[in-house]
Amino acid sequence: MSISSNFSLNVTRYPTPEDVPFYTIAVSIFMYSLIFMVGFFGNSLVIIVAYLNRTNQHSTHYCLVNLSIADLLLIIVCMPSAILDLFSKEVWYFGKFFCKIIPWLEHTVAHASILTIVSISVERSLAIALPLKAKQFFTNQRLWLVVVLIWVISTLSTIPIVLATSFRQAYHRHLATYVNICVVGTGQQWQLAYLYTSLFMFYLLPCFSLFVLYGNIVLIIKNRSGKKSVPHAQNSQSLMISSQDNCDKQKLSARQWRLSKRSSITSLRVNKPPIQLPQINHKQIIVLLIVMMLLIFVCLLPYRVFSLWVATASKAQLLSLGMVKYYNIITVCRVAFYTNSALNPIFYHIISTKFQTAFKRFFKFSHGSTINLSRVSRRSNLANNLNSHA
């Protein structure tokens, strides 16, 4: 089953227009419009900001921009045909060429999106575990190669979609005439085998990989936060001892006392921020990683489950489903699927301090004001560790 192209249950027993309730159409249009605005402007803004800051780009930016391009293409390609599908009554109006190309294109960008997410996660996990080696390994040239490989793999992996998609005529009982339909078939053995392979390669395996990678990041963050709490206690005790020793300042010369006082104040200013701020951000980053992992799993699950059921269900089960339930279910699947592409630029750039800085520069520049670099430099050290070594 295609993400947004038509799937015909049985056009010879198509229900009347009243069988598709108005609330389904209204809710679908509202959700599609909301997702389109958030996804289009969010991903477009990421691409624009990256282009304006291309002279100061880091290796992480290539994967993040590639993710935004894939999600933007997915929204642009899928949304119009999904909205039209609400009113077309399973009739395909775009001809044979677009019947073949649209399902292929939408699956290609969907695969490119999930592969890019896995690539970003691998890069960040290694950047935290082995920052020096990761910085040497993830060069701009190698990440460019990764981006090219992502699109090559995504393109080649969706060639069976073109072969499985058929453009033909079928009798439409409600219209009392033959109409053009576009169907992504799953009835043959190789088509069903491709469906299972795609389910494993582009859903189960990526979700398992993200679970392992994000779990590793969480463990590293918790271990480092535990180790940093001990020096903080030692610094506090040393500061208390130094404050007590101030009572004996009369025994020291005036210059020695001033130097010791200055060093204690400097030690307080240097040691305090890296200890308190990361402890707060540790929890924020852990929660954010869990939300990102659940977002991918939950958003892609309805479409994968329903497509598998449609491919394996009998004709009687498909007919018993009815068009009303079919449109309600497919609307939920599409909304969940598109939501992932719309929210990716939000979640995947919250923890990227380099993109946060680039966004600040973009908006500051657009308002004609300058950037206070001292404020930018006081960002969280933990978030920098997630991206600075890439």
N, C-alpha and C positions, 0 to 999 in steps of 0.2 A: 504494500500500500504506500502510495506517495504521501509526502507530507502535506501537500496542498492541492495536487492535481486530482481530478475527479476519480472516484472509485464507484463504479456502478454496481449496486446490489442486484437489481433486476429491473431494467427500464420497461419491460413489458407489463410490470405490475406496479408502476410508479403511482404514488398517492396523489391526491388532489392538492393544490397549493395550500388549502386550509389545514392540511394535515401537518404542515410545518408551522409551528406556533410562532406568533409574532415576537414573543419574548426571546426566543432563540436567536432570531435575526437581530433584535435590538441589542441584546447582551453581547452578541458576537461582534457587531459593528463597534460598540463602545470599547470593548476590550482590545480589538484589533487596532482601533484608532489610538488608544492610550499607549499600547505597546509600540506602535509605529513611531509615535512622537518621541517617546523616551529613548527607544533604540536608535532611531535615525539621528536625533540631535546628540545623543550621548556618544555614539560611535563616530559621528562626523566631527565632533569637537576634539576627540582624541587624535584623529588623523590630522586635523588642522593644527593643533598644538604641536604635534610631533614634527610637522613640516616646517613650522616657523622656528622650531628649535633644533633643526636638523644638524646645525654646526656643533651642537653640544650634546649629541645623542650618545647614549650608552647601549651596550649590547642588549639589555633587556627591552629597549624600545622597539626593536625589530619584531620580536614576538608579540608584544602588546599591540602594535599597530597592525600586524597581520591578523590578530584575533579580531580587532575592530573591523577590518576590511571584510573578513569572512562573515561576521555577524551582520554587518551592514548589507552585504549582498544577499544574505539569507532573508532579511526583512524586506528588502526591495523586491526580490523575486517572488517570495511566497505570499506576501500580504495581498497584493492585488488579485491574484488568482483565487486566494482563499475567500476574499470578500465576494468576488464574482460568483464563486461556487454556491453562495447562499441564494442567488437569484437565477442561476442558469438551469436549475433542475436537471443536473447531470448531463446537460448538453454541452459539447465542446465546440467553441466558436473560433479557436485560434489556428485551426488547420493542423496538418500532419507534422510539419516541421517543429512547431512549438509544442505539440503533444510529446514529441521525443525529447526536445531540448530542455523544457522546463523541469520535468522530474529529474533528469540527469544533473542539471545545474544546481537544483535545490539540495540534492543529496551530496553533491560535490562540496558545496560550501558548508553543509552541515558536518561532513567528515573533516574538512579542513579546520573547522572551529574546535571540535573536540580534540583533534591531534595537536593543535596549537596550545590548548589548555594543558595538555599533558606535558608538552615541551617546556612551557613556562614553569610548571610545577617541578619538573626534573631540574631545571636550572636553579631555581630558588632553593630547593632542598640541598643540592651540592654546594651552593654558595654559602649556606649556613654551616653545613657539616665541614667542608674543606674550602674555606674562603680563598686562600692563596692559589690552590690548584685550580679551583673553579674559574678564577679570574684569568689564569693563563690558558685554560682550555677553551672557555666560551669567548672566543674572539668574534669580532664583527663578521669576518669572512666565514667562519664556521656556522654562525647563526643565520647568515644569508643562505648558506647551503641547506640548513635545516628548514628554512621557510620554503625553498624551492622543492625539497623532497616532500614536504607536507602537501603541496599542491599537486605534485606528480602522483603521489600515492592516492590522494583523494580523487583525482581525475580518473586514474586507471581502475580504481576500486568500484567506480560507479558505471563503468561500461556495460555490465549486465543489466542495469536499469534501462538503458536504451533498447537492448534486445528484448527485455520483458515488457516494454510499453507498446501497446497496440492501439492504432487509430482505425476505427471501423464504424460501420453503421449498424444501428439496432432499432427495432420498432419500439416507439414510445406510445404506449396505450393512451396516456392522458392527452397527448398532442395528436394522436391518431395518424402518425406519420413516422417515417424513418428519420432518425437524427444521428449526428456524428457524436461519438463518445470516445473518451481517452481513458484507457484502463491499464494499470500496472499489474500484470498478471502474476499469480503465485501458484497456479494450479499444477504446473509441471514439476518434475522432480528437481531439476537443476535450479529452478526458480525458488523452490522451497529451501534447497541447500544453500543458496546464496543468502536468503533471508536469515537463516540460522548463523551463517558465517558473519554476516554484517552485524547481527545482534551481539555476537561474541567480540568481534574485533573493534567495533566502534561504540560499544556501550559497556558490556560486562568487564572487559579487560581494561579500558580506560578508568572506569569507576574503581576497580580494584587497585590500579596503579595510583590513583589519587589518594585512596585510603592509606596505602603504604607510605607514600611520600609525605602527606600531611601529618600522618601519625609520627613519622620520623622527625618532622619539624617541631611538632608539639613536645616530643620527648627532649629534644635538644634545648628548646626554649626553657622548659621546666628545670632541666639540669643546670643550665647556666644561671638562671634566676636564683636557684638554691645556693650555688657557689658564691654568688655576689653578695649574699646576705651576711656571710661571715666577715669579709673585710669591712663591711659597713659597721658591724659591731665593734671591730677592733679600732677603726678610725674614731668612733664615738668615744671609746674609752681613752684613746690617746689624747683626744681633745679635752676630755675632762681632767686628765692628769696635767696637761699643759696649762689648763686654767688654774689648777691648784698650785702649780709651780709659779704662777704669777705673783703669788704671795711673797716669794723670795726674790722678786725682781730687784730689790735694793742691793742684793749681793752681786748683781751683774752690772756691767757698765751700761750707760744709757744707750749706746749704739747696739750692744748685744741684745738688750731687751727689745729694742725696736725691730731688729732683724728676726728674733724669735717670734714676736707677735705677728709680723708681716707674713712669715712662713706658715704660721698656724692658720691665719685668715685665708691665705692662698690655698692651703691644703683643704680647708673647709669648702671653698668655692669650687675647687677642682673635683673633689670626691663626692660631694653631695648630689649634684644633678644626675650623673650617670647611675646612681644607685636607686634614687627614688623614681625617676621617670620610667626606666625600663620595666620596673616591677608592675607599674600600672599598665604599660603597653603590652607586657607579656600576656596578660589576661585578655586584652582587646584583640591581639593578634590570634591567639588560640581560638577564641570565639569566632572570629572572622573566618579562619581557615575551616572550622567545622561548618559554618553557614555556607561557605562556598562549595564544599564537598556535597552537602545535602542539597544545595540548589541544583547542581548538575544531576544528581541521582534522581531527585523528585521530579524535576522538570522534564527529563527525557523518559521517565518510566511509563507514563500513560500511553504515549505514542508507541513505544516498543511493545508493550503488552497488548494493546488493541490491534496493532498490525499483525502480531503473531496469532492472535485469536482469529482474525479475519482470514488469514492464510490457511489455518487448519480447521476452521469450522465447516460444517456441512452446509449444503444449499438450503436445507430446511431451517437450520439455525440462523442463517443470514436473513432469510425471508421473515422469520418470526421476530427478528430484531425490529424491523420496521424503520421507515425513514425518519420518524420523529426521534426515536432513541438514537438512531445512527448519527443524525446531525448534532444532537446534544453531546454524544460521546466524542465525536470528532472535533467539536468545538472546544471541549475541555482539553483534548490532546494537543490541538494546535495552539491554544492559548498558553498552555504550560511549556510547549516546545519553544515558542517565540519569546516567552518571558525570559528564558535563559539567555538568549542573544541580546535582549534589551538590558538586562542587569549585569552582564559581563563587564562592560566598561566602568560600571560603578564599583563593583567588588574588586576587580583586578587592578584598579588604580588607587584604591584607598590606601593600600599598604605599600605603594610605590612612591617613595618620597621624591624621587627624581621627577616623576610626572606631576606630583603635587607642586613642586617648585616651578615646573614648566607651566602648569595651569595658572599659578600665581603671576608669573611673568606675563602670560598672555592677557589676563584680565587687568593687571596693573598697566600694561602697555596700552590696552584698549581704552582705559580711562585717563591716559596721559600722565600717570604718576610713576614714580620710581619704586624700586624694590629695596626694602631694608634687608640686606644680606645677613645682618646679624641675627634677625629673627629667623631667617631660613636655616641658619647654621645651628639653631638651638632645637631642631626637630629631634624626634625620638631616635636614640641610637639603635634600638632594636629594629625599627622599620628600615633604617639604613643598612643593617646587616642582611635584610631580606633582598636588597637590590643593589647595593653598592659594589659588591664583589662580582657581579655578573659580567 
